Amino acid sequence: MLKYFVLSVLALLIYACAQDPGKEQVAIEEVNLDGESIEASDVEAEKLSVLGFFKKPMKNLEPAEGVVPYDLATPLFSDYAFKARFVKLPEGKMAKYHPTETMDFPEGTILIKNFYYPADFRKPEGERRILETRLLINEGEEWKAEAYVWNEEQTEAYLVIAGERINISWVHYDGTEKQLNYSVPTQNQCKGCHSKSNKMMPIGPTSRQLNKQFDYADVSANQLKYWSENGLLAGLHQNISELDAVPLWDDPESGNLEQRARAYLDINCAHCHRAEGPANTSGFFLDYYQKRKTALGIYKSPIAAGRGSGGLKYDIHPGKPDSSILYFRMISEDPGIMMPELGKKMVHTEGVELIRKWIAQMN
Amino acid sequence: MNHLRIILFSAILFLLYSCSEQKEGIQWKSIEKSLNTKFIKANDGDTIDIPEGHYKFKGTIWLEGKNDITIRGAGMDKTFLSFRGQEEGSEGLKITNGRNITVLDITLQDSKGDLIKAQKIDGLTFKNVKTEWLGEPKEENGAYGFYPVDCDRVLIDNSTSIGASDAGIYVGQSRDVIVRNCTAYHNVAGIEIENCVRADVYDCLAHENTGGILIFDMPDLTQNGREVRVFNNKVISNNYRNFAPEGNIVGEVPPGTGIMVLATTAVEIFDNEIDRNKTIGIAIASYKLVQKPYDDPDFNPYPKSISIYNNTISKGLFQFPTFGNDLGKLLLFKFPFSRPDILFDGFFDPEIEQKDGNYVAPYQICVGENNGAKFANIDAANDFANIITELDQFNCEPTNFPAVRL
């Protein structure tokens, strides 16, 4: 009897020992630097509701007095998240118009961006789950970024410093079920994108992006015009029709293929890939007004792409999207290859199709 | 029966022991949240200690916008940060925008991309740090072990890099750089200095890489390199297959390359021991050889002001050129019996005055006697029409740049 027992113990041990030591343990204990176990959901106590941006119930995202909604013509893709944007200027202060960069917002300005997923993308006005609210706060010297994570009840959101991961699922546009382990950024990751000449900065609200119609609660108006007429924006002396307007990346009515592709690359890539951005060491620049062919990646060899090159020679090989590193990195979900580096776990099928077409028709 | 029992029990004891040993090696813990929080909340002047242990990370850990910070492990073989299976970001440790950042006594492993990337740091020190990709070196490994780029006053000391699919220790587009007492093996490039101004590489051991030490200049970047000194290094048996993903410039480096200069101006290579590299000991090449297009009026593709003297180069068993790569085949064709140790591709800048088959001072290519090393200018510019093996035209006074001061 004992023999059998001993033999089975032996077998078990051999089996256990044979387990690959590199194999992922089911759950790795989260500890602090002193080795003490910590709760994985160790959230900060600071509440979003205290800031009073929204009327009650907060989850309706109905702006309070002085909080103005806005949107962008071609927004950044963030794993298909829907976004509701607002700006709150300090009492009696105005932003100054800038022709090519973001508006020059006064100290005390807060940009508010809510990320949410409708339960069914085909009914975006229906039931939804708000995951996080990100703030950019202009503290004068520099902007500061904060991320607040909403509770399941959608009654409150709490400040999170070192990021958070949330499982979310929804019914996609095509009726299929999608799932995602959504990442709320750490404070440093915010600066990973929101950095211009090493200063934390907003990215979206440029004149070219705001230059479009928006349905306000009481009126439909061009955003730049509305901001000017309602004391939010100073220094806009030109006629709106003379200003640049970014086309809607997915609306062929609003611009040709080249214009829409460049708009898409500008908002999705150029915060890093520009002379003042963190990717300035790559020599690959996708900003909206970039004219140099090599800087735009055309027949340009990579510098430090590593396996991000995918064994391909050029960032953009005109006429050949499948031979272009830009396209290769956009269709990847591998963190060591994919672009953008942050805020992406899923490929933007429709966006990369636009870039594919654009490269394909180059000669 | 009793014997069997004893054998069985001892087997169990042995297995228990070895299991516990193995478990010992994989007591993974996560400190990701607390470490990231510490990085974010650090005050200037803080030391962040990471105790002995094995820690696993799902994403990049990032120190941003801080000054006078020390990140310290308990030792290169005591504190391990592993990024195997990471889900977010491609780097392991990222350090950006700050002054005087020091990383000590720690090992980082297996990130998807670069293990340590530092950008825009003035005063950066790595000491007793190891970066490695475990297992057989492969194309899927990240590009760089150490990757400071656009930094000032960089010191990489007594550190090790293994398994990078581009360069183990790479410093790019930086000013005032010292790499010393470092070891790099099983990388495509062991140590690489690219587009740096004032860099010293000395007392290092680069062995069993594809190329040992590379001094490269690439076009379309923020600055061009100059004044790089490579001395007192051991560059040995760099014959590893080139496993860089294609499209990367190091993918062009032939296995068996000891030290290579590509398009950089003002480089001194002296007092190195270069041994058993099967293709070439020292190569001086222009960007013309790479045949890649570029659009950069400030970039000069021709290496100039090069000084190579007092190196000891031996071929070991590799007297004959190798068949294994294009350069090897070319050398085999041109030098069937005894290949050169030092090679100049022979592309001269037409814009710069030449006399007697060399530039006029201060742009000369100066190759000293190098303890009897064989030299060849292979005249690639004219399809190898006029190969020169005599040193006469290249026998000139080497430059003498001051040591880099941090």
Contacts between the chains, C-beta under 8 A, distances in Angstrom:
chain1	res1	chain2	res2	distance
A	2	B	5	7.7
A	3	B	4	7.3
A	3	B	5	7.6
A	3	B	8	7.6
A	6	B	5	7.3
A	6	B	8	4.7
A	6	B	9	7.1
A	6	B	12	6.9
A	7	B	8	7.1
A	9	B	12	6.0
A	10	B	8	6.3
A	10	B	11	5.9
A	10	B	12	5.8
A	10	B	15	7.0
A	13	B	12	6.4
A	13	B	15	4.2
A	13	B	16	6.6
A	13	B	19	6.3
A	14	B	15	6.6
A	16	B	19	6.1
A	17	B	15	6.0
A	17	B	18	6.4
A	17	B	19	4.9
A	17	B	22	6.5
A	21	B	22	5.5
A	21	B	25	6.0
A	21	B	26	4.9
A	22	B	26	7.7
A	22	B	84	6.9
A	22	B	134	7.9
A	24	B	85	6.2
A	25	B	26	7.5
A	25	B	28	6.0
A	28	B	28	5.0
A	28	B	29	6.2
A	28	B	30	4.7
A	28	B	56	5.5
A	29	B	29	5.5
A	29	B	30	6.7
A	30	B	29	7.7
A	30	B	30	4.6
A	30	B	31	7.7
A	30	B	32	7.4
A	30	B	33	6.3
A	31	B	29	5.2
A	31	B	30	7.0
A	31	B	31	6.0
A	31	B	34	7.4
A	32	B	31	6.8
A	32	B	34	4.0
A	33	B	31	5.8
A	33	B	34	5.4
A	33	B	35	6.7
A	33	B	38	6.7
A	33	B	48	7.8
A	33	B	49	7.0
A	33	B	50	6.7
A	33	B	51	6.8
A	34	B	51	7.8
A	35	B	29	7.8
A	35	B	51	6.7
A	35	B	53	7.8
A	38	B	33	7.0
A	38	B	34	6.6
A	40	B	33	7.4
A	42	B	33	6.7
A	161	B	36	7.9
A	161	B	37	5.6
A	161	B	40	5.6
A	161	B	41	7.3
A	162	B	32	7.8
A	162	B	33	4.9
A	162	B	34	7.8
A	162	B	36	4.0
A	162	B	37	4.4
A	162	B	40	6.5
A	163	B	33	7.7
A	163	B	36	6.8
A	163	B	59	7.5
A	181	B	87	7.7
A	183	B	59	7.8
A	183	B	88	6.0
A	186	B	36	5.2
A	186	B	40	6.6
A	186	B	62	6.9
A	187	B	40	4.9
A	188	B	36	7.5
A	188	B	39	6.9
A	188	B	40	6.1
A	188	B	62	4.0
A	188	B	63	7.6
A	188	B	64	4.3
A	188	B	94	8.0
A	189	B	62	7.0
A	189	B	89	7.8
A	191	B	64	5.5
A	191	B	65	7.1
A	191	B	96	8.0
A	192	B	62	7.5
A	192	B	64	8.0
A	198	B	65	7.8
A	198	B	97	4.8
A	198	B	120	6.1
A	278	B	96	7.2
A	278	B	119	6.7
A	280	B	150	7.7
A	280	B	222	6.4
A	281	B	119	7.1
A	281	B	149	4.9
A	281	B	150	5.5
A	281	B	172	6.8
A	281	B	173	5.6
A	281	B	221	6.9
A	281	B	222	6.3
A	283	B	219	7.8
A	283	B	220	3.7
A	283	B	221	5.4
A	292	B	295	6.7
A	293	B	295	6.7
A	294	B	220	6.0
A	294	B	293	7.8
A	294	B	294	6.7
A	294	B	295	3.5
A	294	B	296	7.5
A	295	B	220	7.3
A	295	B	295	7.7
A	299	B	293	5.1
A	300	B	220	6.8
A	300	B	293	7.9
A	300	B	294	7.7
A	300	B	295	7.8
A	301	B	247	7.1
A	301	B	249	7.0
A	301	B	292	4.7
A	301	B	293	7.7
A	301	B	294	7.5
A	302	B	247	5.7
A	302	B	248	6.4
A	303	B	172	7.9
A	303	B	218	5.8
A	303	B	220	7.8
A	303	B	221	6.7
A	303	B	249	7.9
A	304	B	143	6.2
A	304	B	144	7.1
A	304	B	147	7.3
A	304	B	149	7.4
A	304	B	166	7.1
A	304	B	170	7.8
A	304	B	172	6.8
A	305	B	143	7.3
A	305	B	245	7.9
A	305	B	247	6.9
A	305	B	248	6.5
A	306	B	113	6.3
A	306	B	114	7.3
A	306	B	142	6.2
A	306	B	143	2.6
A	306	B	144	7.2
A	306	B	165	6.1
A	306	B	166	5.3
A	306	B	245	6.6
A	306	B	248	6.8
A	307	B	139	6.2
A	307	B	140	6.4
A	307	B	141	7.9
A	307	B	142	7.7
A	307	B	143	7.0
A	307	B	165	6.2
A	307	B	245	4.4
A	308	B	113	7.6
A	308	B	143	7.8
A	308	B	245	8.0
A	309	B	245	5.1
A	309	B	246	6.8
A	309	B	247	3.4
A	309	B	248	5.5
A	310	B	245	6.9
A	310	B	247	7.2
A	311	B	245	5.4
A	311	B	246	3.9
A	311	B	247	5.8
A	312	B	246	7.3
A	312	B	247	5.0
A	313	B	246	7.5
A	313	B	247	5.2
A	313	B	292	7.8
A	314	B	247	7.9
A	325	B	247	6.8
A	334	B	112	6.8
A	335	B	86	6.0
A	335	B	87	6.4
A	335	B	88	5.9
A	335	B	89	6.1
A	335	B	90	5.1
A	335	B	112	4.7
A	335	B	113	7.4
A	336	B	90	4.7
A	336	B	111	7.6
A	336	B	112	3.0
A	336	B	113	4.7
A	336	B	140	7.8
A	336	B	142	6.3
A	337	B	90	7.7
A	337	B	112	7.9
A	341	B	89	6.2
A	341	B	90	6.1
A	342	B	88	7.5
A	342	B	89	6.7
A	345	B	87	7.9
